[in-house]
Amino acid sequence: MNQDQLLKQNEKLIYKQSWHYARKYNMDFEDIKSEAFEIFCKALDRFEEDRASFTTHLYYRLRGLNDYCKKQNIIEGRYLDHPLSEKIAETKQQVEIEDKILEKTLFYEAVDLLSSGAKKVMEVILNGESYNPDLKRIKNIGKYRVAPVLRKKLGWTMQKTFEVWEELQTWWAENCNEIRN
């Protein structure tokens, strides 16, 4: 019998077992079905005709779906009574913390490249000092929102604000895209 005939003959078994494990472990049927078809392909390679029928061999191999589902639940943290699930959760949390630290470190290193004037502009923006309810027509935080604050706070001219703003735009384009990627 060729592979297409074996697939056609055993397709119902593959679907039945996939549904069984999807319900048993409350997992996505499509994921389990994909794994079941991988098991089918491996079963084709390992099948020995003189030992059993292909259907019996496949049925035995499809029991591997049970292990697959358990493993996926452990990885996704749904199988909470497994001894490794706590360790996996701790590891995921540690990786998330390390990623945040790295992002902040990269950001602070990038901020060190700015002039003192550009750092002051960032401070004004991040502290919310550039918000002015009278300037409702200007929707974005931009140089036109920041300029009046800097003029009042530091005595800067519009020209000075625009020069520093250009520095910030260049800095943002060069550094912050790298940090996010």
PyMOL commands that set and color helices and strands:
alter all, ss='L'
color gray80, all
select helices_A, chain A and resi 3-25+29-46+54-62+64-75+83-111+116-126+133-135+143-154+158-180
alter helices_A, ss='H'
color red, helices_A
deselect
rebuild
show_as cartoon
